[in-house]
C-alpha cells in the first residue's frame, strides 16, 4: 500500500516558488532575497492562506488583488533599484509589493485610494518592522507632487493612457514601470528617462491588472 503523501510545509512551498521565479527570469539577487524574506501569507486573506505561495494573483478586499509573485518580482526587477532610491508606488493594496520595495530601496511613498486597504497594510508594515514606508490616502493617479521628483515609480493598477502626470514626477534618469491598456489585458511598460526630458519605452509582457479608478478616494 502506498504511503500517504505528507503535506508540504510553507518552507517547501516557498522554495518551490523561488525556483519557479528564477526559471521565469527573476534573477536579481536583491529582489529574490526580498521576496524570500517577506511572508506572503501575512498579506493574504484567511480564505486563501493555503494558496499564499502559489504563483498566482489572489483576491483581497475592495475588489482588488494581491499580484502574482512572478509579476511582483518582474516589476521590481525592472525598476533596477539601488539602495538610495526613493520610490513612489501607486496602489498600496495589500501592501505586499510595498514590503518588497521597502527591502531594496531607501524610502517608499505609497498611495492607496481605499482607506480600509491602507489601514490594513499599515498594520502589516508595523508587524514586519518596516520603518521606511510612508503612506498616503488619496488618488494615486495624481502622484505625490510635494515629494517629487522620485528615482523610481511603480504603478500596480492599469492606466488607460500614458501616465504623463507620473512621468513628470520622475527624475531625468528615473524609471517608471506600469501596466498600460484599456482592455482586460494590458502591456507592462518600462519607461526609462534619457536625462534630457525624454523616455525610452520597453514592453515587458502582457498582464492583467484591475484599472486605476479616477476620482475621489474611497473609504
C-alpha positions in Angstrom: 0.0 0.0 0.0 1.4 3.4 -1.0 2.1 5.7 1.9 0.1 8.9 2.3 1.9 11.8 0.9 3.0 14.3 3.7 1.6 17.8 3.2 4.1 20.3 2.0 5.3 22.8 4.6 5.3 26.6 3.9 9.1 26.4 3.7 8.9 23.8 0.9 6.3 25.8 -0.9 8.4 28.9 -0.7 11.4 27.2 -2.1 9.4 25.8 -5.0 8.1 29.3 -5.7 11.6 30.8 -5.6 12.8 28.1 -8.1 9.8 29.0 -10.4 10.6 32.7 -10.2 14.2 32.1 -11.2 13.1 29.8 -14.1 10.8 32.6 -15.4 13.6 35.2 -15.4 13.5 36.9 -12.0 17.2 36.7 -11.2 18.2 39.9 -9.4 19.6 38.6 -6.1 18.3 41.6 -4.0 14.8 41.1 -5.4 14.8 37.4 -4.8 16.1 37.9 -1.2 13.3 40.5 -0.6 10.6 38.1 -1.8 12.1 35.2 0.2 12.1 37.1 3.5 8.6 38.7 3.0 5.8 36.3 4.3 3.1 36.5 1.6 0.7 34.7 3.8 0.6 37.8 6.1 -0.9 39.8 3.2 -3.3 37.1 2.0 -7.0 36.9 3.3 -7.7 33.9 5.6 -9.8 32.3 2.8 -6.7 32.0 0.6 -3.9 31.3 3.2 -3.3 27.8 1.8 -2.6 29.4 -1.6 -0.3 32.1 -0.3 2.8 30.6 -2.0 1.2 29.8 -5.3 2.5 31.8 -8.2 -0.9 33.3 -8.9 -2.9 36.5 -8.1 -5.4 36.3 -5.3 -8.5 38.4 -4.4 -8.3 40.8 -1.5 -10.9 43.3 -0.1 -12.4 46.2 -2.1 -12.4 44.2 -5.4 -8.6 44.3 -5.6 -6.0 41.6 -5.8 -2.6 40.7 -4.4 -0.4 40.3 -7.5 1.2 37.1 -8.8 4.7 36.7 -7.2 6.3 36.5 -10.7 4.7 39.8 -11.7 5.9 41.4 -8.4 9.4 40.1 -9.0 9.4 41.1 -12.6 8.2 44.7 -11.9 10.5 45.2 -9.0 13.5 43.9 -11.1 12.5 46.2 -14.0 12.9 49.2 -11.7 16.7 48.5 -11.4 16.6 49.7 -7.8 19.5 51.0 -5.9 19.8 51.2 -2.1 19.4 55.0 -2.1 16.4 55.1 -4.3 13.2 57.0 -3.3 10.3 55.1 -4.8 6.7 56.1 -5.4 4.1 53.3 -5.5 0.6 53.9 -6.9 -1.8 51.4 -5.3 -0.7 50.0 -1.9 -3.3 47.3 -2.0 -2.4 44.5 0.5 1.0 46.0 1.0 2.9 43.0 -0.3 4.5 44.8 -3.3 5.3 47.7 -1.0 7.0 45.5 1.5 9.2 44.0 -1.3 10.1 47.5 -2.5 11.0 48.6 1.1 13.7 46.0 1.3 15.5 47.1 -1.8 15.2 50.9 -1.6 15.7 53.8 0.9 12.2 55.1 1.1 8.8 54.0 -0.4 6.0 56.5 -0.7 2.8 54.6 -1.4 -0.7 55.9 -2.2 -4.0 53.9 -1.7 -7.5 55.2 -2.5 -9.2 52.7 -0.2 -8.8 53.6 3.4 -9.6 50.1 4.6 -6.8 48.6 2.5 -4.4 51.3 3.6 -5.0 50.8 7.3 -4.6 47.0 7.0 -1.4 47.4 5.0 0.0 49.9 7.6 -0.7 47.2 10.3 1.3 44.7 8.3 4.2 47.1 7.8 4.3 47.5 11.6 4.2 43.8 12.2 7.3 43.4 9.9 9.0 46.4 11.4 9.2 48.3 8.1 10.0 51.9 9.0 10.9 53.3 5.6 7.3 53.2 4.2 5.3 56.4 4.0 1.6 56.0 3.2 -1.0 58.4 1.8 -4.8 58.0 1.4 -5.8 59.6 -1.9 -5.9 59.5 -5.7 -2.7 57.9 -6.9 -3.2 58.9 -10.5 -2.2 62.4 -9.4 1.0 61.1 -7.9 2.7 62.9 -4.9 3.9 66.2 -6.3 5.1 67.5 -2.9 7.6 64.6 -2.6 8.7 64.6 -6.2 10.9 64.0 -8.0 11.3 60.3 -7.5 14.1 57.9 -8.6 11.5 55.2 -9.4 7.8 54.9 -9.8 5.8 51.7 -9.8 2.1 51.5 -10.8 0.1 48.5 -9.6 -3.1 49.2 -11.4 -3.8 49.5 -15.2 -3.6 53.0 -16.7 -5.8 53.5 -19.8 -3.4 56.1 -21.2 0.3 57.1 -20.9 0.9 58.1 -17.3 2.1 61.6 -18.2 1.4 63.1 -14.8 3.5 60.4 -13.1 6.3 60.6 -15.7 6.5 64.3 -14.9 7.4 63.4 -11.3 10.4 61.2 -12.2 14.0 62.4 -12.0 15.6 62.9 -15.5 17.1 59.4 -15.5 14.4 57.7 -13.5 12.4 54.6 -14.3 8.7 54.1 -14.2 7.0 50.6 -14.6 3.3 50.4 -15.2 0.6 48.3 -16.9 -1.0 50.4 -19.7 -4.1 49.5 -21.7 -7.9 49.9 -21.9 -8.9 46.2 -22.1 -8.7 43.2 -19.8 -5.2 42.6 -21.0 -2.6 45.3 -20.8 1.1 45.7 -21.7 3.6 46.1 -18.9 5.8 49.0 -19.9 9.1 50.3 -18.6 9.8 54.0 -19.1 13.5 54.9 -18.7 14.4 58.6 -18.6 17.1 59.7 -21.1 18.3 62.6 -18.9 17.0 65.1 -21.4 13.3 65.0 -20.7 12.5 62.1 -23.0 11.9 58.4 -22.3 12.6 55.1 -24.0 9.7 52.7 -23.7 10.1 48.9 -23.4 7.1 46.5 -23.4 8.0 43.6 -21.0 4.9 41.3 -21.3 1.1 41.2 -21.3 -0.5 41.4 -17.8 -4.0 41.6 -16.2 -4.4 44.4 -13.6 -7.5 46.0 -12.2 -7.9 49.5 -13.6 -6.9 52.7 -11.9 -10.0 54.4 -10.7 -10.1 58.2 -11.4 -11.8 60.4 -8.9 -12.4 60.5 -5.2 -10.7 58.2 -2.8 -12.9 55.6 -1.1 -13.4 54.6 2.5 
